[in-house]
Amino acid sequence: MSEVMEKPHVKHVRWTATVWYRSADGPIDVTHDFEEMEELHDLVEAGPHWDTIDRIEVVRSDGRCRALTLEEAAQL
């Protein structure tokens, strides 16, 4: 089961996080779109009890991701 949280106040989606929760009926995944990484904290806190979290995956979703190495990024 997948649920997408609608966030009309989000003007620019830079990140997408999927949170998988354990339930008696199997995993439930909830997807959040947000701009700043610090927003993820509030999104997770507003959800079900955090001890039900199986895993969280965060990916860049703005299409501007460059495949940099740590060394290349240090030169920016």
Secondary structure, 3 states (H helix, E strand, C coil): CEEECCCCCCCCCCEEEEEEECCCCCCEEEEEEECCCCHHHHHHHCCCCHHHEEEEEEEECCCCCCCCCHHHHHCC
